[in-house]
Amino acid sequence: MKNTINLLKFAAIVGNILFVLWILFNGISEGFVGTTLEKISYLSLMLLLVTNSILLLVNSNSQKVPD
């Protein structure tokens, strides 16, 4: 059970980071052109993904999962 939870946390963190990098790559290739609403939504999505990754890392160090 503990290994499964750790694997899912790792997969979520890696997925979040890859998605943020994909958004940045697309922004670079398009020259960061878009409407103000698009820019705000992309920035807030990236902020939420980074926050999620940080919380998963911090929570995994402080909370013990039963075997």
N, C-alpha and C positions, 0 to 999 in steps of 0.2 A: 504494500500500500504506500509506504513512504517513498519507494523508488518511483512509483507511478506519479505521485504528486510532484516530486522533484523534476521528473522528466517533462511533465506538463508545464511547470513553471519555466523551465529552461526553454521549451518550445515557444511559449508565449513571449518571452523576452527576445529570443532570436527573431521571431516573427515581427514583433514590434520594431526592432532595429532595422530589419530588412525593408519593412514597409516605409519607414522614415527615409531610408536611403533611396528607395525607389521614387518617392515623391521629390526628393532633392535632385535626383538624376533627371527626372522629367522637367523639373523647373530649370535646371541648368541648360538642358537641350532646347528648351523653348525660350530661353532668355528671360525667365521670370516675368513673362507677359501674361496679364490676366486682369479681370475686373477686380475692384476692391473687395467685393464679396467673396470671390474665389480665393484671393490671397489671405483674407481673414479666416476662411474655413480651412484652408490648408495649414496655416500656422496653428490654429486651435486644435486640429486633428493631430498634428505632430506633437504639440504640447501634451495632449492627453496620452498619446502613446509613450512618450518619454516618461511622463509621470507614472503611468502604469508599470513600466519597466523598473523604475526606481523603487516604487512601493513593493513590487514583487521581490526585489533583491533585499530590501530592508526587512520585510516581513519574513523572508525565509531564514534570516539570521537570528531573529528574535523569537520566533514561534517554533516550538517543537511538535512534530507530528507523531502521534502514537504508531507503534509498529503494527 
